[in-house]
Amino acid sequence: MPSLSVLAPILFSLSLVASTPTFDGFVSPGVEYRPKFRYWLPDASADVDAVVRDIGEIAAPTNWSEYGFGTEAYRAIFRAVMEAVAQNKILLDFSIGANQGQGVPSEPEQSGLAVEMAYVNVTVPAGGSFNGTLPLSTQPAGPELGQFMYGLEEFGQQNLSAVLAVEVLDQPEEPPGTVVVGRIIDLSDHVDPKTRFISWVPPSGDAGSTWRLMAWYQRYTNQRSINGGPDARNFLQNGSWIVDHFSAEGAKKMTRFFDEYIVPEARDKEALFRVAKYAWEDSMEMNSALWWTQGFAERFRTSRGYDIKTCLPFLIRADTFWGAIAVPYGETFVPPNHTFAEGCNDDYRIVLQEGYEEYVQVTREWVHTKGAEYSNQPAYNLPLNMLDSVPLMDAPEGESFGFDDNTDIYRQMAGPAHMAGIPVISSECGAQRGSGYTQTLQDLLWHTRRGLATGITMNVFHGYGYSGTFVNTTWPGYTVFSYVFTEMWGPRMPAWKHMNDTVAYVSRNQYLSQTGTSKVDLAFYQYAAPFDKVGYDDNNLEQMGFTYDYLGPRSFAADIATVENGILAPEGPAYKGIVFNNQTKLTVEVAKRMKKFAEAGLPLFIVGRAEFHSVGIRGEDAALVNSTMIDVIAMGNVFVIPQAKELPAALAGAKIRPRTLFTGGGVANWYSFWRNTEDADFAFIYNDGTETKRVAVSFEGVVGRTPYVLDAWTGDVAPLLLYSPDGPNVNVPVTLAPNQTTVIAFVSDPCALTPPPATVASAIAGGVKALKYAQITPGRPTDGRILAYLSSGPSSIRFLNNKTLNFTGRPPSPLRLPVWNITINDWQSTDNRYSMDTAVNVHYYKNRELAAWKDLDPEMLTATSGIGDYTVEFNTPSAKSPQRRLGGRVHLGPIKDSIRLWVNGNRLPPVDLTGSIDMIADITDHLAAAGQPNELRVELASTLYNRLQAEKDITWTFGLPASLANDAYYAENPPREYGLVGPAWIEWLEIVEIV
C-alpha cells in the first residue's frame, strides 16, 4: 500500500514456524506456507534486543545521519535480523532499498536515478510571434500525492530535448484543464539547446490562431524515498533517492548499493543466502512530469518506427500519471483525431513497459545470486501493463488496500501467474484506512478470504510494529502511518494471544492453494496499460459458481497456451473458454492466437462490441487485426453476445458448466477455487455474504473418488458423510455462515487416509443437526462410525444404499446461561508512558448478565481495551433415552472479537471466526456425567481502539499525537462494543450411531 512517514519504516516480512509433524503438508504446513507479517522498524536506532524479541514473537533516530539505510548502525540491525531469523527457523523477506525498496542513498543526478521529461509552455497569441530564450521547466507540485510520497525537488541540470509549436483550437470549460490541439510543428532543429534561443513566427495565414511553444527537458526527478538528516555530511546521510525503474541502470544502482553497503562482508552475504526467501519491492510510489529514461527517444524510434516528439503533448493526461489521480501541470492535451492520440499512448506505454521489464529482469537475476526469489508489486499505479508484468516475477504481489479488496483485481493478478506456473501469488493484506488498533481477527480474515477465494495464495499481514522504546514515543508503541491505517499486530494487541489459531488456519489454506495446479473455468482477455480496476460488471457467473481469470497478451503466448479437446492450457488452468468483455484492443499476436485457438475448438465469447482494432499507430497492424478477427467471428464456436446478462445462457449453449456449480439458481457472494494434484482435487468454498446459507453444490467429474472434508482450523481430515453421485458429478449440500470457508477433497486412493464408512448419507431431514465421523476405538482407524446429532422431533436419514432410518429426538430442553462471573483485564500504559510495558487493571463482576463492556460498567469500562474472562457453571442433564448419548452445543451470540473456550479445564478446538449472528461450539466430548457440574470458560480479546480513542492526545509516535492526523475519526467513531453480549445458551442433542 502507499505510505509516507517522516521516519519511513524499514520493511521485512516474516513467516511463522511449523513445529509439529505434517500430514501431506496440511496438518502443520511448512514455514514457506505460513502467512507473513510486514515488519516495520522506525530506523536503525531501534534496540537490537527488541528486534530480536519481535522476531521471536513472529516465530529515533534521532538522526538519519547516524542511523540511515546503509550506515554501520543499519548493517548491525540487518545482521541481527538475519541471526534472529535463523535462530527462530523462519524465513526473511527483505526490501532491496530504503522504505519500500524504491530508492537508495546516492549523490544526486547520478546514472541510475529516476529521469523525467518535463515541459514548459510559452503562449504565442493570435497574430503574434516569439523571439527570445525559452524558460526552463519547473517540477510539478503534486499536492494530491503528498500523503503517499515525497515531492520532486527543484534543482539540477535540464537538457532541452524537443521544442514544439502547438496550435490551440479550444480550451473548453469542461472538463477543466483541457486543451484541444490542432497542428503540431517540430521546431527542435531550430533551437540551440545550449542557449535555448528561438525566433519563431506562426505559419502565414494563421493570424487567428493561438499557439503554444512547448519546450521539453530531460532531467532527474530528484524525488526522495526517504528524507535525509539535518546535518548530513555525505550522501549516506542524505536520505535515499528513487531509482530509474525503466532501465537496467536503475536496477544496478539499487543492487550495487545493497552489495556494497548492506551486506559488504562475506559473513553477511552467507547469512543472507541461508535465511532469505524473497527480496521485495512495494508498489511504485513515485512521481514524474512524464516517465522517462536515458535514451528513451532512441529506444522508441527503434521499437515503434517513428519519432516520439509529435506525440509528447498527447501523453500528458491523467492515466499516464501515478494512480491516474491528476495531470502534472493541471492541463491535458487532446487532438481532434483521438485515434492518433490513443496510438501515441499505446506506443509510449509499450516502450516504457520494455524498459520496466529490463529493470525487473536485472533485479531478478541479482536476487537469484543471493539464494532468494524476487517479489514485487508489479506495474500498477503507473502506465504499465500489470497483467503482462506478473509472469516476470517469482512471486508477484498485490494488496488488499490498493486493490480495494476487489475480487476481480485479485483475478487479474492470479490469471497470468496461473499461466506462468507461479505458485506463490502474494497480497499485502489487511491495510485499511480509518484508525490503527481497530482491526479484529474477523476483519483480517475477511480480507484474507476474499483473496484466497480468487487466486491469492500467500498473505503478508499488514503488519507488525517494532516493540522497543523509541524517541518521543509512548505506549502502546511505535505506530506507522500516523495511527491512520491498520494494523500494528504483536503482543501490544490483546488478540495476539489468539493469533496462532488464525495463522494456522490461513497456513493450511495457503498450503492447499499452492498445491498442485489451479483449475479455472474461464479466461477473460484484458489489455490494460495502465492497469484498470474495472472488471466483469455482472455477478451472474459467480452466482453459478464459475471461476475465471484475466489474461493479457503475454499469457496467450506462453508455451502452455495450446488447445486440446477444446480446453486451453490443459496442463495448466484448463480454461473451457475465453471471454472478451468489451475488450476490442488486440495485438497482432493475440489476434493470430485467437484464430488458432478457435480453429482448435476452443469456445470464444465476445460480449458487447465486436469491432477489434490494434495496439499502437501502425496501420498495417490495424488491418491485420481486423481481418483476422472477422475470420474468427465467423467460426461456429465463437459466440457474439450483445450484453453480459446473456453470457450464462451462451455458456450453457456451448455445454460449459462450472467445476463447482451452485445449483438451484445459484447463490450470490459465494466463491470457490479448485486445485488438482495427482491424487486429489481440492475445492475451496467461501461465503462472502451476510447470511448463513445452505447450497446444493455439484462438483464436476469426481464421481468414483472418495470425498473428504478438510478442517483448516484444526487440521482434521475426515470422510464426507453427506453427498450423492449424479452421473459423473457429485452433489454435496454445503452450509456456510457469513465469512466462513470449507474445503472438500476428492481423493483417488484413500488408503493413506482414514477409511470412509461402508456407506454414507445421501439426504437428511427434520432435526438432524450434524453427522460426525468417530473412532469408537482410539488408534484403530478402521473402527469408525457415523454419529447423528438429533434435536427434538422427527428426523430421517437416507443412505446411498437406499436404506432410510427414522428417529424421534427427545433431548432435554435448552439451558439458558444468563448470569456469569466476568473478569475484565484492562490494558493500559504504566505510569511511565514512554515504557512499552503494558499495565493490566483488573475489574471483577460476579453474577452479572452479559452486556458490552461499556454498558457493563460505563464509568470504569467505556475506555477499556484488553481481555475478558467469562465463567459459568451448569449441570449436565440426564438423557431421556438411556440408549442414546447426550451431546451439547453452546451458543454464544455474535462474536466480534477473538475468542477461546474451555470446558472443565479442557480447551476446545479453535473456534471458526465467522460473521455469524450466533457463534456455536460443540462441547460434547468434555461434558461431565449426568447430574455433575461443568464449568464453561470463555476468553475474549478486544482491539486497543477504546483505550487509544480515550488517550488520543497523549499517545505519541516520534512526538506526534494520534489525534494530529486522526482526530476527526475519533470524534465520529465512539468506543466499540467489546465483550460477550449473548444470548448464551446450551442446546442439548441426542447422539445415535447410524453406521
Secondary structure, 3 states (H helix, E strand, C coil): CCCCCCCCCEEEEEECCCCCCCCCCCCCCCHHHCCEEEEEECCCCCCHHHHHHHHHHCCCCCCHHHHCCCCHHHHHHHHHHHHHHHHCCCCEEEECCECCCCEECCCCCCCCECEEEEEEEEEECCCCCEEEECCCCCCCCCHHHCCCCCCECCCCCCEEEEEEEEEEEECCCCCCCEEEEEEEEECHHHCCCCCCEEEECCCCCCCCCEEEEEEEEEEECCEEEECCCCCCCCHHHCCEEEECCCCHHHHHHHHHHHHHHHCCCHHHHHHHHHHEEEEEECCCCCCCCCEECCCHHHHHHHHHCCCCHHHHHHHCCHHHCHHHCCCCCCCEEECCCHHHHHHHHHHHHHHHHHHHHHHHHHHHHHHHHCCCEEEECCCCCCCCCHHHHHHHCCEEEEECCCCCCCHHHHHHHHHHHHHHCCCCCEEEECCCECCCCCCCHHHHHHHHHHHHHCCCCEEEEEEEECCCCCCCCCCCCCCCHHHCECCCECCCCHHHHHHHHHHHHHHHHHHHHHCCEEECCEEEECCCCCCCCCCCCCCHHHHHCCCEEEECHHHHCCCCCCEECCEECCCCCCECEEEEECCCEECHHHHHHHHHHHHCCCCEEEECCCCCEECCCCHHHHHHHHHHHHHHHCCCCEEEECCHHHHHHHHHHCCCCCCEEECCCCCCCEEEEEEECCCEEEEEEEECCCCCEEEEEEECCCCCCEEEEECCCCCCEEECCECEEECCEEEEEEEECCCEEEEEEEECCHHHCCCCCCCCEEEEEEEEEEEEEEECCCCCCCCEEEEEEEEEEEEEEEECCCCEEEEEECCCCCEECCEEEEEEEEEEECCCCCCCCEEEEEEEEEEEECCCHHHHCHHHHCCCCEEEEEEEEEECCCCCCCCCEEEEEEECCCCCCEEEEEECCEECCCCCCCCCCCCEEECHHHCCCCCCEEEEEEEEECCCHHHHHHCCCCCEECCEEHHHHHHHHHHHCCCCCCCCCCCCEEEEEEEEECC
